[in-house]
Amino acid sequence: MSVYQSEILQEKHRKQAIKIITQAFCDYEPMTQYLKITYDDFIPFAALMVDKAIQDKMSIAVMEKNKMVACSIVEDIADPLDINIEIDPRFKIIFSLLEHLGEDFFREKNFKKGHLAHLFITAVDKKYFGHGLSRKVNLDSIHHARKLGYDFMCCEFTHYLNEKGTVKHLEHGGIHFKSCLYKNYIYDGKKPFKNLDNHASSYVWRLHPEAELRYHLK
């Protein structure tokens, strides 16, 4: 029986994390796959995410001995990855949909650092599908954010299995604040996912029972 050990994502994990995230998203994430984003297209973006995550020390690597089998990318919502850099324009379609999911909730709110964590990415090695690792890395990321003093966490689930496998295990319940059918989403006057079934959903949840959402109006 395999024993999986969770660690904070760090420099020694960099190469494996980039590989797992790239493969997971290009092969299985609905929007990335639909837009035909290749490994070569995705690797520079994955490297940016992983490098920032290593600095932030908020993300999790799940290991089987020296092999990474899953990882998360977690960031502070007040210090997000800069997505205005030069990346493949198809990524901007994906980010636009993710921002659309959160626009009502985040509109006119400014959060201080250390209050609201963002579970940005979950990736599992395809050879380890069905082992509960998506749920494990998500829940371990939640516990780590709580240890760091965060009060809330939010996430945009773009795959219904990840959503289903995580939300029902949230200790203090999750507030589902928006869903979007891929085929109905409009970007720049067009429907970039017009033949893509299913949906993406956004949630926010407390990391401890007394947590109260704190923010300043913009």
RAMO-V196784 format. One record per helix or strand of 3 or more residues. SS is the DSSP state (2 for helix, 1 for strand). FROM is the first residue (numbers start at 1). LEN is the number of residues. If there is no record, write none. Layout:
ss: [SS SS]
from: [FROM FROM]
len: [LEN LEN]
//
This chain:
ss: [1 2 2 2 1 1 2 1 2 2 1 2 1 2 1]
from: [5 11 30 39 60 67 89 116 126 133 152 160 174 182 199]
len: [4 18 5 18 5 10 18 9 3 15 6 8 8 3 8]
//
